[in-house]
């Protein structure tokens, strides 16, 4: 199971992470930079990474883990 950040504004998973902890860390970091996004973005389970936007691959590499 993968974990993602979903953006309710665009109704898409915008980033995918291999662990829940990494996804929560990314969410906290994002909300520290953009506090007005509170409630618009949340961590969700992602059973199929094809549901995410193309930029997910870049985000996963940045967090230090490439999930295939």
N, C-alpha and C positions, 0 to 999 in steps of 0.2 A: 504494500500500500504506500502510495506517495501522499504528500501533503501539499496543499497549494494555498495561495492567497487569491481569493475571489473578490472582484470589484463589482459591487452590485449596480454601479452606475452603468457599466457596459455589459453586465451580466456574463462575465467571462472569468476564467481562471487566468490570472496574469503572471503567476510565477509558481514553479513547482519545486519542492524540496524533498529529499529522501527521508527526513524525519520530522516529526511534529515539533520537536524542540527547535530545529533550524527555521521552520516556518514561523513559529512564535517569535523567535529572535528577529527575523526579518520584518514581521509586522510591528513589533515594538520600535525598531529602528525607523521604519517608515512613518509611524505615527509621531515619533519624536520630531521628525522633520516637517510633517504635515498634520498637525493635531486636528485640523478641521475635517480630516478624512475619517475620524472616529465613527464607527457604525456603518461606514460605506464599504470597508474592506475587512474581511475576516478569514481565518484559517479554516479550511475544509479538507476532508479526505478526497483524494483524487485516484480512483481506481484505474483510470485510463488517461495517460498524459496527452493523448490526441485532443482532449477538450481544451487545452490551453492555447494561448496566443503564441506565435512564432518566437517572440522574444524570451520565452521560458528557457530555452537552451542557454542563452547568454547569462541569465540570472543564476541558473544552476551552476554554471562554470565559475561564476563569481563567488558563490558560497563555498566553493572548494569540492564539489561533488557532482560528477556528471552521471545522471541516471539514464539508462537506456530502456 
